[in-house]
Amino acid sequence: MKVYTYSEARQKLSMILDMARSEEVIIKRRGGETFKLVFNQSDKSPFDVKGISGINKKIKTQDILDAISESRST
């Protein structure tokens, strides 16, 4: 486990993120707060979303515009 100060972490962020892939990295702030960096590898893209299935697909453009308008007004 490696511990870095906030200032060190800012200066060496790229290196610290690479290091966090293989070991625990702690960043410590001046006030004593500590934060643990955790590497989270995901094979799935955040943009990989399921389409609309099982729903009546006869949605009209006006229905979408109405839904958008309604969501903005609340």
Stockholm file with secondary structure:
# STOCKHOLM 1.0

chainA/1-74         MKVYTYSEARQKLSMILDMARSEEVIIKRRGGETFKLVFNQSDKSPFDVKGISGINKKIKTQDILDAISESRST
#=GR chainA/1-74 SS CEEEEHHHHHHTHHHHHHHHTTSCEEEECTTSCEEEECCCCCSSCTTCCCCCCSSCCCCCHHHHHHHHHHHHHC
#=GC SS_cons        CEEEEHHHHHHTHHHHHHHHTTSCEEEECTTSCEEEECCCCCSSCTTCCCCCCSSCCCCCHHHHHHHHHHHHHC
//
